[in-house]
Each structure stands twice: as C-alpha cells, then as structure tokens.
Amino acid sequence: MCWDVSTETTPTARKEYRCNAAEWINNTGMAEGDFDPEDWAKIKAAEKDGWKILPGMKYVKVTGIYEGEFSTFRGRPELCDICHKYDLYDC
C-alpha cells in the first residue's frame, strides 16, 4: 500500500466492518491452487464470515494519507498476512 503517512494499530472490533484485505484477495483472479492449503482455509473461513471483521475480532487498522487522501484500511490479520506473503498489495 502506498501510505505517505500512516499509523497501524490492532484494535478489537466493537462493530462489524468490511475487510479491505479481502478485496485485494478477491480482485487478484487467483484461485485455490494458487494458495497454500493453509492460506486457502483462512480465505474460505473469511468468506464464510461474509468477508467481514466481526465484533470481538482483532484486526489491523491503518489510518493516514493514502494516495493523497486521508483513508482508513481495516483487515483481518490472517488476510493481511496472505496479501503480504503473495505480494497482492500494489505498493
């Protein structure tokens, strides 16, 4: 991700959020065979949850200036790890 200025925290969700990391995974066009079986199981678990961060879950929250605009990114940690592992983020 191309963050000019950012702060990363790992809060516990008090409400439901859309997982932004899931969008990166879903937009790659990659399929089951492109991921390790363990990673694929994590992706399927997130899909079962509707690609959401649910209340009570820890999540990665990055706030700051992204591509010139103030932005907030929220992602399930296991999906963020997958995005980093497979180089899915654009920066």
PyMOL Python script that loads the backbone (N, CA, C, O; Angstrom):
from pymol import cmd

cmd.read_pdbstr("""\
ATOM      1  N   MET A   1       0.843  -1.171   0.000  1.00  0.00           N
ATOM      2  CA  MET A   1       0.000   0.000   0.000  1.00  0.00           C
ATOM      3  C   MET A   1       0.888   1.233   0.000  1.00  0.00           C
ATOM      4  O   MET A   1       1.937   1.243   0.645  1.00  0.00           O
ATOM      5  N   CYS A   2       0.487   2.255  -0.705  1.00  0.00           N
ATOM      6  CA  CYS A   2       1.274   3.476  -0.822  1.00  0.00           C
ATOM      7  C   CYS A   2       0.823   4.506   0.208  1.00  0.00           C
ATOM      8  O   CYS A   2       0.117   5.460  -0.117  1.00  0.00           O
ATOM      9  N   TRP A   3       1.234   4.302   1.432  1.00  0.00           N
ATOM     10  CA  TRP A   3       0.881   5.232   2.501  1.00  0.00           C
ATOM     11  C   TRP A   3       1.982   6.275   2.615  1.00  0.00           C
ATOM     12  O   TRP A   3       3.155   5.932   2.759  1.00  0.00           O
ATOM     13  N   ASP A   4       1.601   7.566   2.551  1.00  0.00           N
ATOM     14  CA  ASP A   4       2.570   8.640   2.745  1.00  0.00           C
ATOM     15  C   ASP A   4       2.840   8.817   4.235  1.00  0.00           C
ATOM     16  O   ASP A   4       3.991   8.917   4.660  1.00  0.00           O
ATOM     17  N   VAL A   5       1.781   8.853   5.013  1.00  0.00           N
ATOM     18  CA  VAL A   5       1.854   8.973   6.463  1.00  0.00           C
ATOM     19  C   VAL A   5       0.831   7.995   7.004  1.00  0.00           C
ATOM     20  O   VAL A   5      -0.316   7.992   6.556  1.00  0.00           O
ATOM     21  N   SER A   6       1.227   7.160   7.965  1.00  0.00           N
ATOM     22  CA  SER A   6       0.253   6.200   8.471  1.00  0.00           C
ATOM     23  C   SER A   6       0.547   5.795   9.905  1.00  0.00           C
ATOM     24  O   SER A   6       1.667   5.926  10.400  1.00  0.00           O
ATOM     25  N   THR A   7      -0.495   5.301  10.551  1.00  0.00           N
ATOM     26  CA  THR A   7      -0.406   4.723  11.881  1.00  0.00           C
ATOM     27  C   THR A   7      -1.100   3.379  11.822  1.00  0.00           C
ATOM     28  O   THR A   7      -2.225   3.280  11.333  1.00  0.00           O
ATOM     29  N   GLU A   8      -0.431   2.327  12.322  1.00  0.00           N
ATOM     30  CA  GLU A   8      -1.023   0.993  12.315  1.00  0.00           C
ATOM     31  C   GLU A   8      -1.275   0.540  13.746  1.00  0.00           C
ATOM     32  O   GLU A   8      -0.392   0.623  14.600  1.00  0.00           O
ATOM     33  N   THR A   9      -2.494   0.058  14.002  1.00  0.00           N
ATOM     34  CA  THR A   9      -2.870  -0.475  15.300  1.00  0.00           C
ATOM     35  C   THR A   9      -3.582  -1.814  15.102  1.00  0.00           C
ATOM     36  O   THR A   9      -3.921  -2.183  13.978  1.00  0.00           O
ATOM     37  N   THR A  10      -3.805  -2.529  16.190  1.00  0.00           N
ATOM     38  CA  THR A  10      -4.552  -3.791  16.126  1.00  0.00           C
ATOM     39  C   THR A  10      -5.640  -3.767  17.204  1.00  0.00           C
ATOM     40  O   THR A  10      -5.520  -4.429  18.235  1.00  0.00           O
ATOM     41  N   PRO A  11      -6.693  -3.004  16.953  1.00  0.00           N
ATOM     42  CA  PRO A  11      -7.776  -2.933  17.934  1.00  0.00           C
ATOM     43  C   PRO A  11      -8.685  -4.162  17.866  1.00  0.00           C
ATOM     44  O   PRO A  11      -8.555  -5.007  16.980  1.00  0.00           O
ATOM     45  N   THR A  12      -9.595  -4.232  18.815  1.00  0.00           N
ATOM     46  CA  THR A  12     -10.638  -5.252  18.822  1.00  0.00           C
ATOM     47  C   THR A  12     -11.913  -4.595  18.302  1.00  0.00           C
ATOM     48  O   THR A  12     -12.307  -3.529  18.776  1.00  0.00           O
ATOM     49  N   ALA A  13     -12.543  -5.226  17.341  1.00  0.00           N
ATOM     50  CA  ALA A  13     -13.745  -4.654  16.717  1.00  0.00           C
ATOM     51  C   ALA A  13     -14.899  -4.603  17.721  1.00  0.00           C
ATOM     52  O   ALA A  13     -15.178  -5.578  18.420  1.00  0.00           O
ATOM     53  N   ARG A  14     -15.555  -3.457  17.775  1.00  0.00           N
ATOM     54  CA  ARG A  14     -16.762  -3.316  18.591  1.00  0.00           C
ATOM     55  C   ARG A  14     -18.007  -3.432  17.731  1.00  0.00           C
ATOM     56  O   ARG A  14     -19.115  -3.618  18.234  1.00  0.00           O
ATOM     57  N   LYS A  15     -17.806  -3.317  16.430  1.00  0.00           N
ATOM     58  CA  LYS A  15     -18.919  -3.480  15.491  1.00  0.00           C
ATOM     59  C   LYS A  15     -18.384  -4.188  14.252  1.00  0.00           C
ATOM     60  O   LYS A  15     -17.188  -4.464  14.166  1.00  0.00           O
ATOM     61  N   GLU A  16     -19.230  -4.474  13.323  1.00  0.00           N
ATOM     62  CA  GLU A  16     -18.854  -5.181  12.104  1.00  0.00           C
ATOM     63  C   GLU A  16     -18.246  -4.205  11.100  1.00  0.00           C
ATOM     64  O   GLU A  16     -18.738  -3.091  10.922  1.00  0.00           O
ATOM     65  N   TYR A  17     -17.176  -4.640  10.452  1.00  0.00           N
ATOM     66  CA  TYR A  17     -16.533  -3.860   9.395  1.00  0.00           C
ATOM     67  C   TYR A  17     -16.319  -4.734   8.172  1.00  0.00           C
ATOM     68  O   TYR A  17     -16.221  -5.955   8.287  1.00  0.00           O
ATOM     69  N   ARG A  18     -16.247  -4.124   7.019  1.00  0.00           N
ATOM     70  CA  ARG A  18     -15.853  -4.817   5.795  1.00  0.00           C
ATOM     71  C   ARG A  18     -14.336  -5.011   5.864  1.00  0.00           C
ATOM     72  O   ARG A  18     -13.615  -4.103   6.279  1.00  0.00           O
ATOM     73  N   CYS A  19     -13.854  -6.175   5.465  1.00  0.00           N
ATOM     74  CA  CYS A  19     -12.416  -6.450   5.456  1.00  0.00           C
ATOM     75  C   CYS A  19     -11.829  -5.968   4.131  1.00  0.00           C
ATOM     76  O   CYS A  19     -12.125  -6.523   3.073  1.00  0.00           O
ATOM     77  N   ASN A  20     -11.005  -4.942   4.200  1.00  0.00           N
ATOM     78  CA  ASN A  20     -10.395  -4.396   2.994  1.00  0.00           C
ATOM     79  C   ASN A  20      -9.359  -5.340   2.392  1.00  0.00           C
ATOM     80  O   ASN A  20      -9.157  -5.329   1.178  1.00  0.00           O
ATOM     81  N   ALA A  21      -8.700  -6.154   3.208  1.00  0.00           N
ATOM     82  CA  ALA A  21      -7.725  -7.119   2.685  1.00  0.00           C
ATOM     83  C   ALA A  21      -8.409  -8.142   1.782  1.00  0.00           C
ATOM     84  O   ALA A  21      -7.822  -8.597   0.801  1.00  0.00           O
ATOM     85  N   ALA A  22      -9.648  -8.504   2.111  1.00  0.00           N
ATOM     86  CA  ALA A  22     -10.394  -9.466   1.297  1.00  0.00           C
ATOM     87  C   ALA A  22     -10.589  -8.944  -0.125  1.00  0.00           C
ATOM     88  O   ALA A  22     -10.576  -9.715  -1.085  1.00  0.00           O
ATOM     89  N   GLU A  23     -10.767  -7.639  -0.249  1.00  0.00           N
ATOM     90  CA  GLU A  23     -10.938  -7.046  -1.584  1.00  0.00           C
ATOM     91  C   GLU A  23      -9.689  -7.267  -2.431  1.00  0.00           C
ATOM     92  O   GLU A  23      -9.790  -7.554  -3.624  1.00  0.00           O
ATOM     93  N   TRP A  24      -8.510  -7.135  -1.816  1.00  0.00           N
ATOM     94  CA  TRP A  24      -7.266  -7.350  -2.558  1.00  0.00           C
ATOM     95  C   TRP A  24      -7.160  -8.801  -3.006  1.00  0.00           C
ATOM     96  O   TRP A  24      -6.721  -9.083  -4.121  1.00  0.00           O
ATOM     97  N   ILE A  25      -7.562  -9.720  -2.134  1.00  0.00           N
ATOM     98  CA  ILE A  25      -7.507 -11.140  -2.482  1.00  0.00           C
ATOM     99  C   ILE A  25      -8.505 -11.461  -3.582  1.00  0.00           C
ATOM    100  O   ILE A  25      -8.174 -12.168  -4.533  1.00  0.00           O
ATOM    101  N   ASN A  26      -9.721 -10.949  -3.460  1.00  0.00           N
ATOM    102  CA  ASN A  26     -10.769 -11.248  -4.440  1.00  0.00           C
ATOM    103  C   ASN A  26     -10.514 -10.614  -5.802  1.00  0.00           C
ATOM    104  O   ASN A  26     -10.992 -11.124  -6.814  1.00  0.00           O
ATOM    105  N   ASN A  27      -9.776  -9.522  -5.845  1.00  0.00           N
ATOM    106  CA  ASN A  27      -9.526  -8.829  -7.111  1.00  0.00           C
ATOM    107  C   ASN A  27      -8.303  -9.340  -7.863  1.00  0.00           C
ATOM    108  O   ASN A  27      -7.971  -8.816  -8.926  1.00  0.00           O
ATOM    109  N   THR A  28      -7.631 -10.353  -7.329  1.00  0.00           N
ATOM    110  CA  THR A  28      -6.417 -10.852  -7.996  1.00  0.00           C
ATOM    111  C   THR A  28      -6.718 -11.824  -9.119  1.00  0.00           C
ATOM    112  O   THR A  28      -5.928 -11.966 -10.052  1.00  0.00           O
ATOM    113  N   GLY A  29      -7.857 -12.494  -9.033  1.00  0.00           N
ATOM    114  CA  GLY A  29      -8.161 -13.536 -10.004  1.00  0.00           C
ATOM    115  C   GLY A  29      -7.482 -14.857  -9.660  1.00  0.00           C
ATOM    116  O   GLY A  29      -7.548 -15.818 -10.427  1.00  0.00           O
ATOM    117  N   MET A  30      -6.827 -14.895  -8.497  1.00  0.00           N
ATOM    118  CA  MET A  30      -6.173 -16.130  -8.065  1.00  0.00           C
ATOM    119  C   MET A  30      -7.230 -17.110  -7.563  1.00  0.00           C
ATOM    120  O   MET A  30      -8.291 -16.708  -7.086  1.00  0.00           O
ATOM    121  N   ALA A  31      -6.924 -18.396  -7.679  1.00  0.00           N
ATOM    122  CA  ALA A  31      -7.862 -19.443  -7.273  1.00  0.00           C
ATOM    123  C   ALA A  31      -7.201 -20.359  -6.244  1.00  0.00           C
ATOM    124  O   ALA A  31      -6.053 -20.149  -5.852  1.00  0.00           O
ATOM    125  N   GLU A  32      -7.938 -21.363  -5.819  1.00  0.00           N
ATOM    126  CA  GLU A  32      -7.484 -22.264  -4.759  1.00  0.00           C
ATOM    127  C   GLU A  32      -6.071 -22.796  -4.985  1.00  0.00           C
ATOM    128  O   GLU A  32      -5.264 -22.807  -4.056  1.00  0.00           O
ATOM    129  N   GLY A  33      -5.767 -23.225  -6.176  1.00  0.00           N
ATOM    130  CA  GLY A  33      -4.458 -23.800  -6.467  1.00  0.00           C
ATOM    131  C   GLY A  33      -3.303 -22.821  -6.395  1.00  0.00           C
ATOM    132  O   GLY A  33      -2.141 -23.227  -6.373  1.00  0.00           O
ATOM    133  N   ASP A  34      -3.614 -21.534  -6.358  1.00  0.00           N
ATOM    134  CA  ASP A  34      -2.573 -20.512  -6.294  1.00  0.00           C
ATOM    135  C   ASP A  34      -2.103 -20.234  -4.865  1.00  0.00           C
ATOM    136  O   ASP A  34      -1.095 -19.557  -4.661  1.00  0.00           O
ATOM    137  N   PHE A  35      -2.836 -20.757  -3.874  1.00  0.00           N
ATOM    138  CA  PHE A  35      -2.532 -20.516  -2.467  1.00  0.00           C
ATOM    139  C   PHE A  35      -2.135 -21.826  -1.787  1.00  0.00           C
ATOM    140  O   PHE A  35      -2.560 -22.905  -2.197  1.00  0.00           O
ATOM    141  N   ASP A  36      -1.312 -21.713  -0.739  1.00  0.00           N
ATOM    142  CA  ASP A  36      -1.035 -22.868   0.113  1.00  0.00           C
ATOM    143  C   ASP A  36      -2.355 -23.328   0.727  1.00  0.00           C
ATOM    144  O   ASP A  36      -3.233 -22.498   0.964  1.00  0.00           O
ATOM    145  N   PRO A  37      -2.524 -24.621   0.992  1.00  0.00           N
ATOM    146  CA  PRO A  37      -3.770 -25.116   1.582  1.00  0.00           C
ATOM    147  C   PRO A  37      -4.140 -24.414   2.895  1.00  0.00           C
ATOM    148  O   PRO A  37      -5.317 -24.151   3.143  1.00  0.00           O
ATOM    149  N   GLU A  38      -3.157 -24.114   3.723  1.00  0.00           N
ATOM    150  CA  GLU A  38      -3.428 -23.421   4.988  1.00  0.00           C
ATOM    151  C   GLU A  38      -3.976 -22.016   4.730  1.00  0.00           C
ATOM    152  O   GLU A  38      -4.911 -21.577   5.399  1.00  0.00           O
ATOM    153  N   ASP A  39      -3.397 -21.324   3.768  1.00  0.00           N
ATOM    154  CA  ASP A  39      -3.869 -19.979   3.426  1.00  0.00           C
ATOM    155  C   ASP A  39      -5.264 -20.050   2.813  1.00  0.00           C
ATOM    156  O   ASP A  39      -6.113 -19.205   3.098  1.00  0.00           O
ATOM    157  N   TRP A  40      -5.503 -21.050   1.975  1.00  0.00           N
ATOM    158  CA  TRP A  40      -6.819 -21.201   1.351  1.00  0.00           C
ATOM    159  C   TRP A  40      -7.893 -21.435   2.418  1.00  0.00           C
ATOM    160  O   TRP A  40      -9.008 -20.926   2.298  1.00  0.00           O
ATOM    161  N   ALA A  41      -7.563 -22.197   3.448  1.00  0.00           N
ATOM    162  CA  ALA A  41      -8.516 -22.443   4.541  1.00  0.00           C
ATOM    163  C   ALA A  41      -8.862 -21.134   5.249  1.00  0.00           C
ATOM    164  O   ALA A  41     -10.013 -20.925   5.634  1.00  0.00           O
ATOM    165  N   LYS A  42      -7.884 -20.260   5.422  1.00  0.00           N
ATOM    166  CA  LYS A  42      -8.136 -18.951   6.048  1.00  0.00           C
ATOM    167  C   LYS A  42      -9.019 -18.092   5.152  1.00  0.00           C
ATOM    168  O   LYS A  42      -9.902 -17.387   5.640  1.00  0.00           O
ATOM    169  N   ILE A  43      -8.787 -18.149   3.859  1.00  0.00           N
ATOM    170  CA  ILE A  43      -9.612 -17.383   2.909  1.00  0.00           C
ATOM    171  C   ILE A  43     -11.049 -17.886   2.944  1.00  0.00           C
ATOM    172  O   ILE A  43     -11.983 -17.085   2.967  1.00  0.00           O
ATOM    173  N   LYS A  44     -11.235 -19.197   2.948  1.00  0.00           N
ATOM    174  CA  LYS A  44     -12.596 -19.766   2.981  1.00  0.00           C
ATOM    175  C   LYS A  44     -13.304 -19.427   4.294  1.00  0.00           C
ATOM    176  O   LYS A  44     -14.514 -19.200   4.297  1.00  0.00           O
ATOM    177  N   ALA A  45     -12.573 -19.390   5.402  1.00  0.00           N
ATOM    178  CA  ALA A  45     -13.175 -19.013   6.689  1.00  0.00           C
ATOM    179  C   ALA A  45     -13.651 -17.561   6.650  1.00  0.00           C
ATOM    180  O   ALA A  45     -14.721 -17.241   7.168  1.00  0.00           O
ATOM    181  N   ALA A  46     -12.862 -16.693   6.041  1.00  0.00           N
ATOM    182  CA  ALA A  46     -13.259 -15.289   5.915  1.00  0.00           C
ATOM    183  C   ALA A  46     -14.484 -15.157   5.004  1.00  0.00           C
ATOM    184  O   ALA A  46     -15.385 -14.361   5.267  1.00  0.00           O
ATOM    185  N   GLU A  47     -14.497 -15.944   3.941  1.00  0.00           N
ATOM    186  CA  GLU A  47     -15.646 -15.927   3.035  1.00  0.00           C
ATOM    187  C   GLU A  47     -16.913 -16.366   3.779  1.00  0.00           C
ATOM    188  O   GLU A  47     -17.983 -15.786   3.592  1.00  0.00           O
ATOM    189  N   LYS A  48     -16.783 -17.384   4.615  1.00  0.00           N
ATOM    190  CA  LYS A  48     -17.922 -17.876   5.402  1.00  0.00           C
ATOM    191  C   LYS A  48     -18.475 -16.773   6.307  1.00  0.00           C
ATOM    192  O   LYS A  48     -19.677 -16.719   6.565  1.00  0.00           O
ATOM    193  N   ASP A  49     -17.583 -15.892   6.788  1.00  0.00           N
ATOM    194  CA  ASP A  49     -17.992 -14.758   7.629  1.00  0.00           C
ATOM    195  C   ASP A  49     -18.473 -13.572   6.800  1.00  0.00           C
ATOM    196  O   ASP A  49     -18.694 -12.489   7.342  1.00  0.00           O
ATOM    197  N   GLY A  50     -18.635 -13.763   5.507  1.00  0.00           N
ATOM    198  CA  GLY A  50     -19.100 -12.674   4.635  1.00  0.00           C
ATOM    199  C   GLY A  50     -18.045 -11.618   4.377  1.00  0.00           C
ATOM    200  O   GLY A  50     -18.369 -10.469   4.078  1.00  0.00           O
ATOM    201  N   TRP A  51     -16.779 -12.003   4.492  1.00  0.00           N
ATOM    202  CA  TRP A  51     -15.650 -11.089   4.287  1.00  0.00           C
ATOM    203  C   TRP A  51     -15.686  -9.936   5.281  1.00  0.00           C
ATOM    204  O   TRP A  51     -15.250  -8.827   4.975  1.00  0.00           O
ATOM    205  N   LYS A  52     -16.200 -10.201   6.450  1.00  0.00           N
ATOM    206  CA  LYS A  52     -16.356  -9.169   7.479  1.00  0.00           C
ATOM    207  C   LYS A  52     -15.364  -9.359   8.618  1.00  0.00           C
ATOM    208  O   LYS A  52     -14.861 -10.455   8.864  1.00  0.00           O
ATOM    209  N   ILE A  53     -15.106  -8.263   9.293  1.00  0.00           N
ATOM    210  CA  ILE A  53     -14.446  -8.263  10.593  1.00  0.00           C
ATOM    211  C   ILE A  53     -15.602  -8.213  11.577  1.00  0.00           C
ATOM    212  O   ILE A  53     -16.384  -7.262  11.568  1.00  0.00           O
ATOM    213  N   LEU A  54     -15.716  -9.209  12.412  1.00  0.00           N
ATOM    214  CA  LEU A  54     -16.860  -9.325  13.302  1.00  0.00           C
ATOM    215  C   LEU A  54     -16.538  -8.775  14.686  1.00  0.00           C
ATOM    216  O   LEU A  54     -15.375  -8.755  15.089  1.00  0.00           O
ATOM    217  N   PRO A  55     -17.561  -8.327  15.422  1.00  0.00           N
ATOM    218  CA  PRO A  55     -17.322  -7.817  16.780  1.00  0.00           C
ATOM    219  C   PRO A  55     -16.554  -8.840  17.618  1.00  0.00           C
ATOM    220  O   PRO A  55     -16.855 -10.034  17.606  1.00  0.00           O
ATOM    221  N   GLY A  56     -15.558  -8.339  18.342  1.00  0.00           N
ATOM    222  CA  GLY A  56     -14.725  -9.192  19.174  1.00  0.00           C
ATOM    223  C   GLY A  56     -13.445  -9.656  18.511  1.00  0.00           C
ATOM    224  O   GLY A  56     -12.534 -10.132  19.189  1.00  0.00           O
ATOM    225  N   MET A  57     -13.360  -9.524  17.186  1.00  0.00           N
ATOM    226  CA  MET A  57     -12.144  -9.928  16.466  1.00  0.00           C
ATOM    227  C   MET A  57     -11.087  -8.826  16.534  1.00  0.00           C
ATOM    228  O   MET A  57     -11.409  -7.639  16.464  1.00  0.00           O
ATOM    229  N   LYS A  58      -9.830  -9.230  16.670  1.00  0.00           N
ATOM    230  CA  LYS A  58      -8.711  -8.301  16.489  1.00  0.00           C
ATOM    231  C   LYS A  58      -8.586  -8.052  14.990  1.00  0.00           C
ATOM    232  O   LYS A  58      -8.849  -8.948  14.188  1.00  0.00           O
ATOM    233  N   TYR A  59      -8.187  -6.844  14.609  1.00  0.00           N
ATOM    234  CA  TYR A  59      -7.983  -6.545  13.202  1.00  0.00           C
ATOM    235  C   TYR A  59      -6.873  -5.519  13.041  1.00  0.00           C
ATOM    236  O   TYR A  59      -6.517  -4.822  13.991  1.00  0.00           O
ATOM    237  N   VAL A  60      -6.337  -5.433  11.848  1.00  0.00           N
ATOM    238  CA  VAL A  60      -5.306  -4.457  11.509  1.00  0.00           C
ATOM    239  C   VAL A  60      -6.013  -3.189  11.033  1.00  0.00           C
ATOM    240  O   VAL A  60      -6.850  -3.226  10.131  1.00  0.00           O
ATOM    241  N   LYS A  61      -5.659  -2.074  11.657  1.00  0.00           N
ATOM    242  CA  LYS A  61      -6.240  -0.789  11.255  1.00  0.00           C
ATOM    243  C   LYS A  61      -5.090   0.156  10.909  1.00  0.00           C
ATOM    244  O   LYS A  61      -4.219   0.434  11.734  1.00  0.00           O
ATOM    245  N   VAL A  62      -5.111   0.636   9.683  1.00  0.00           N
ATOM    246  CA  VAL A  62      -4.111   1.595   9.226  1.00  0.00           C
ATOM    247  C   VAL A  62      -4.856   2.868   8.845  1.00  0.00           C
ATOM    248  O   VAL A  62      -5.768   2.841   8.019  1.00  0.00           O
ATOM    249  N   THR A  63      -4.462   3.971   9.447  1.00  0.00           N
ATOM    250  CA  THR A  63      -5.055   5.268   9.103  1.00  0.00           C
ATOM    251  C   THR A  63      -3.934   6.199   8.676  1.00  0.00           C
ATOM    252  O   THR A  63      -2.807   6.114   9.163  1.00  0.00           O
ATOM    253  N   GLY A  64      -4.268   7.085   7.759  1.00  0.00           N
ATOM    254  CA  GLY A  64      -3.278   8.047   7.309  1.00  0.00           C
ATOM    255  C   GLY A  64      -3.584   8.560   5.918  1.00  0.00           C
ATOM    256  O   GLY A  64      -4.729   8.543   5.466  1.00  0.00           O
ATOM    257  N   ILE A  65      -2.548   9.012   5.254  1.00  0.00           N
ATOM    258  CA  ILE A  65      -2.666   9.567   3.913  1.00  0.00           C
ATOM    259  C   ILE A  65      -2.277   8.482   2.912  1.00  0.00           C
ATOM    260  O   ILE A  65      -1.127   8.048   2.857  1.00  0.00           O
ATOM    261  N   TYR A  66      -3.260   8.056   2.123  1.00  0.00           N
ATOM    262  CA  TYR A  66      -3.059   7.021   1.109  1.00  0.00           C
ATOM    263  C   TYR A  66      -3.371   7.642  -0.239  1.00  0.00           C
ATOM    264  O   TYR A  66      -4.486   8.100  -0.486  1.00  0.00           O
ATOM    265  N   GLU A  67      -2.369   7.652  -1.107  1.00  0.00           N
ATOM    266  CA  GLU A  67      -2.509   8.237  -2.441  1.00  0.00           C
ATOM    267  C   GLU A  67      -3.127   9.632  -2.385  1.00  0.00           C
ATOM    268  O   GLU A  67      -4.003   9.976  -3.178  1.00  0.00           O
ATOM    269  N   GLY A  68      -2.644  10.429  -1.419  1.00  0.00           N
ATOM    270  CA  GLY A  68      -3.043  11.825  -1.324  1.00  0.00           C
ATOM    271  C   GLY A  68      -4.308  12.119  -0.547  1.00  0.00           C
ATOM    272  O   GLY A  68      -4.653  13.288  -0.379  1.00  0.00           O
ATOM    273  N   GLU A  69      -5.007  11.115  -0.071  1.00  0.00           N
ATOM    274  CA  GLU A  69      -6.253  11.336   0.664  1.00  0.00           C
ATOM    275  C   GLU A  69      -6.213  10.623   2.007  1.00  0.00           C
ATOM    276  O   GLU A  69      -5.605   9.560   2.136  1.00  0.00           O
ATOM    277  N   PHE A  70      -6.868  11.218   3.017  1.00  0.00           N
ATOM    278  CA  PHE A  70      -6.968  10.557   4.308  1.00  0.00           C
ATOM    279  C   PHE A  70      -7.806   9.300   4.129  1.00  0.00           C
ATOM    280  O   PHE A  70      -8.863   9.333   3.499  1.00  0.00           O
ATOM    281  N   SER A  71      -7.332   8.202   4.683  1.00  0.00           N
ATOM    282  CA  SER A  71      -8.007   6.932   4.475  1.00  0.00           C
ATOM    283  C   SER A  71      -7.836   6.028   5.693  1.00  0.00           C
ATOM    284  O   SER A  71      -6.911   6.195   6.488  1.00  0.00           O
ATOM    285  N   THR A  72      -8.746   5.073   5.819  1.00  0.00           N
ATOM    286  CA  THR A  72      -8.648   4.042   6.847  1.00  0.00           C
ATOM    287  C   THR A  72      -8.780   2.685   6.173  1.00  0.00           C
ATOM    288  O   THR A  72      -9.706   2.445   5.398  1.00  0.00           O
ATOM    289  N   PHE A  73      -7.842   1.810   6.483  1.00  0.00           N
ATOM    290  CA  PHE A  73      -7.842   0.435   5.987  1.00  0.00           C
ATOM    291  C   PHE A  73      -8.068  -0.462   7.183  1.00  0.00           C
ATOM    292  O   PHE A  73      -7.431  -0.294   8.223  1.00  0.00           O
ATOM    293  N   ARG A  74      -8.980  -1.420   7.038  1.00  0.00           N
ATOM    294  CA  ARG A  74      -9.222  -2.415   8.088  1.00  0.00           C
ATOM    295  C   ARG A  74      -9.144  -3.802   7.462  1.00  0.00           C
ATOM    296  O   ARG A  74      -9.750  -4.058   6.422  1.00  0.00           O
ATOM    297  N   GLY A  75      -8.399  -4.690   8.099  1.00  0.00           N
ATOM    298  CA  GLY A  75      -8.277  -6.034   7.552  1.00  0.00           C
ATOM    299  C   GLY A  75      -8.093  -7.086   8.626  1.00  0.00           C
ATOM    300  O   GLY A  75      -7.497  -6.841   9.675  1.00  0.00           O
ATOM    301  N   ARG A  76      -8.619  -8.255   8.337  1.00  0.00           N
ATOM    302  CA  ARG A  76      -8.381  -9.395   9.215  1.00  0.00           C
ATOM    303  C   ARG A  76      -6.891  -9.705   9.151  1.00  0.00           C
ATOM    304  O   ARG A  76      -6.336  -9.771   8.054  1.00  0.00           O
ATOM    305  N   PRO A  77      -6.221  -9.896  10.290  1.00  0.00           N
ATOM    306  CA  PRO A  77      -4.761 -10.102  10.271  1.00  0.00           C
ATOM    307  C   PRO A  77      -4.319 -11.263   9.382  1.00  0.00           C
ATOM    308  O   PRO A  77      -3.301 -11.164   8.696  1.00  0.00           O
ATOM    309  N   GLU A  78      -5.074 -12.358   9.388  1.00  0.00           N
ATOM    310  CA  GLU A  78      -4.666 -13.510   8.576  1.00  0.00           C
ATOM    311  C   GLU A  78      -4.755 -13.203   7.085  1.00  0.00           C
ATOM    312  O   GLU A  78      -3.961 -13.720   6.299  1.00  0.00           O
ATOM    313  N   LEU A  79      -5.711 -12.368   6.689  1.00  0.00           N
ATOM    314  CA  LEU A  79      -5.813 -11.992   5.276  1.00  0.00           C
ATOM    315  C   LEU A  79      -4.749 -10.966   4.906  1.00  0.00           C
ATOM    316  O   LEU A  79      -4.226 -10.988   3.792  1.00  0.00           O
ATOM    317  N   CYS A  80      -4.427 -10.070   5.834  1.00  0.00           N
ATOM    318  CA  CYS A  80      -3.332  -9.126   5.587  1.00  0.00           C
ATOM    319  C   CYS A  80      -2.021  -9.883   5.405  1.00  0.00           C
ATOM    320  O   CYS A  80      -1.221  -9.551   4.530  1.00  0.00           O
ATOM    321  N   ASP A  81      -1.804 -10.904   6.238  1.00  0.00           N
ATOM    322  CA  ASP A  81      -0.593 -11.716   6.108  1.00  0.00           C
ATOM    323  C   ASP A  81      -0.533 -12.402   4.744  1.00  0.00           C
ATOM    324  O   ASP A  81       0.527 -12.467   4.122  1.00  0.00           O
ATOM    325  N   ILE A  82      -1.668 -12.908   4.286  1.00  0.00           N
ATOM    326  CA  ILE A  82      -1.726 -13.553   2.967  1.00  0.00           C
ATOM    327  C   ILE A  82      -1.412 -12.538   1.869  1.00  0.00           C
ATOM    328  O   ILE A  82      -0.671 -12.843   0.934  1.00  0.00           O
ATOM    329  N   CYS A  83      -1.967 -11.346   1.979  1.00  0.00           N
ATOM    330  CA  CYS A  83      -1.698 -10.306   0.974  1.00  0.00           C
ATOM    331  C   CYS A  83      -0.216  -9.961   0.918  1.00  0.00           C
ATOM    332  O   CYS A  83       0.335  -9.759  -0.164  1.00  0.00           O
ATOM    333  N   HIS A  84       0.427  -9.892   2.074  1.00  0.00           N
ATOM    334  CA  HIS A  84       1.870  -9.622   2.093  1.00  0.00           C
ATOM    335  C   HIS A  84       2.654 -10.810   1.536  1.00  0.00           C
ATOM    336  O   HIS A  84       3.575 -10.630   0.740  1.00  0.00           O
ATOM    337  N   LYS A  85       2.292 -12.005   1.949  1.00  0.00           N
ATOM    338  CA  LYS A  85       3.003 -13.211   1.519  1.00  0.00           C
ATOM    339  C   LYS A  85       2.988 -13.392   0.004  1.00  0.00           C
ATOM    340  O   LYS A  85       3.992 -13.788  -0.589  1.00  0.00           O
ATOM    341  N   TYR A  86       1.836 -13.097  -0.625  1.00  0.00           N
ATOM    342  CA  TYR A  86       1.688 -13.283  -2.080  1.00  0.00           C
ATOM    343  C   TYR A  86       1.864 -11.986  -2.854  1.00  0.00           C
ATOM    344  O   TYR A  86       1.575 -11.933  -4.049  1.00  0.00           O
ATOM    345  N   ASP A  87       2.334 -10.940  -2.183  1.00  0.00           N
ATOM    346  CA  ASP A  87       2.611  -9.645  -2.827  1.00  0.00           C
ATOM    347  C   ASP A  87       1.378  -9.092  -3.548  1.00  0.00           C
ATOM    348  O   ASP A  87       1.475  -8.663  -4.698  1.00  0.00           O
ATOM    349  N   LEU A  88       0.233  -9.099  -2.888  1.00  0.00           N
ATOM    350  CA  LEU A  88      -1.009  -8.661  -3.522  1.00  0.00           C
ATOM    351  C   LEU A  88      -1.226  -7.149  -3.429  1.00  0.00           C
ATOM    352  O   LEU A  88      -1.910  -6.573  -4.274  1.00  0.00           O
ATOM    353  N   TYR A  89      -0.660  -6.509  -2.425  1.00  0.00           N
ATOM    354  CA  TYR A  89      -0.810  -5.060  -2.313  1.00  0.00           C
ATOM    355  C   TYR A  89       0.001  -4.390  -3.413  1.00  0.00           C
ATOM    356  O   TYR A  89       1.043  -4.906  -3.816  1.00  0.00           O
ATOM    357  N   ASP A  90      -0.463  -3.251  -3.899  1.00  0.00           N
ATOM    358  CA  ASP A  90       0.168  -2.623  -5.059  1.00  0.00           C
ATOM    359  C   ASP A  90       1.435  -1.836  -4.738  1.00  0.00           C
ATOM    360  O   ASP A  90       2.137  -1.424  -5.662  1.00  0.00           O
ATOM    361  N   CYS A  91       1.745  -1.620  -3.502  1.00  0.00           N
ATOM    362  CA  CYS A  91       2.973  -0.863  -3.168  1.00  0.00           C
ATOM    363  C   CYS A  91       3.771  -1.574  -2.109  1.00  0.00           C
ATOM    364  O   CYS A  91       4.828  -1.090  -1.704  1.00  0.00           O
TER     365      CYS A  91
END
""", "prot")
cmd.dss("prot")
cmd.show_as("cartoon", "prot")
cmd.util.cbc("prot")
cmd.orient("prot")
